Amino acid sequence: MPERLVDARGVQTYYGASHVLRGVDFHVDRGETIGLMGRNGMGKSTLLKSLMGIVRPRAGTVQVKGRDMLGRPAYEVAQQGIAYVPEGRGIFGNLSVKENLLMAARAGSSGQREWTYERVLETFPRLQERLRHGGQQLSGGEQQMLTIGRALMTNPDVLILDEATEGLAPLVAREIWRICGLIRESGISSVIVDKAWRAMTQVTDRNVILVKGEVVYEGSSAELRARPELLAQYLGV
């Protein structure tokens, strides 16, 4: 039985009077990569923020490694080994690439230090060439590499990546997917949100589709690729 790192059950999340998540069950096991799919406005980012403690659900449970984290602040969730790469990236534009990376460096929740500064630069050779550049001087693709690299510097057990390749040129997007594959091979669990379902299902083990704040599908990548009618119905592709 795999170790369950994140276990959310019956999550009900609102923005004011707007009922966004309607009883969502979602879990992440150690070592698995999950694709979170759905059209815009279906609750994907809200689910991620509910898991991270950025938004507080009104009902349900969120456990990280068996600990109840519902209502706990985001930094406490992060301390349990959950790294979050938000849509919009959130890098520090006034710090250099090197400073952005080193400020995040720490051992993981179990003391692991597999992801060192040197390993991150090996994984992201583009960043090696930009170490002295400020965050605001980077292209969109370089900023995405930096924010993923910064998350890896925390040696997480779970990496949450919202809109992995949105707005990136195809060549850069392919590089991001290559890196997602390397992260998977390293044993870190991942939750990835992206619209590029073909590329995503090449690196995910399991996929979850949300429609209007409810889970309407959950299954393996091979099963999803074999059922184009589901993709057409729920994703419009």
KAQUIGI-V726940 format. One line per field, one symbol per residue. ss: DSSP state (a for helix, b for strand, c for the rest). burial: b if it has 24 or more other ideal C-beta (glycine too) atoms within 12 Angstrom, else e. Layout:
BEGIN
ss=???
burial=???
END
This chain:
BEGIN
ss=cccbbbbbbbbbbbbccbbbbbbbbbbbbcccbbbbbccccccaaaaaaaaaccccccbbbbbbccbbcccccaaaaaaccbbbbccccccccccbaaaaaaaaccccccccccccaaaaaaacaaaacccccbaaaccaaaaaaaaaaaaacccccbbbbccccccccaaaaaaaaaaaaaaaacccbbbbbcccaaaacccccbbbbbbccbbbbbbbaaaaaccaaaaaaaacc
burial=eeeebbbbbebbbeeeeeebbbbbbbbbbbebbbbbbbeeebbbbbbbbbbbbbbbbeebbbbbbeeebbebebeebbbbbbbbbbbebebeeeeebbebbeebbbebbeeeeebebeebbebbebbeebbebebeebeebbbbbbbbbbbbbbbbbbbbbbbbbbebeeebbebbbbbbbbbbebbbbbbbbbbbbbbbbbbbbbbbbbbebbbebbbebeebeeeeebbeebbee
END
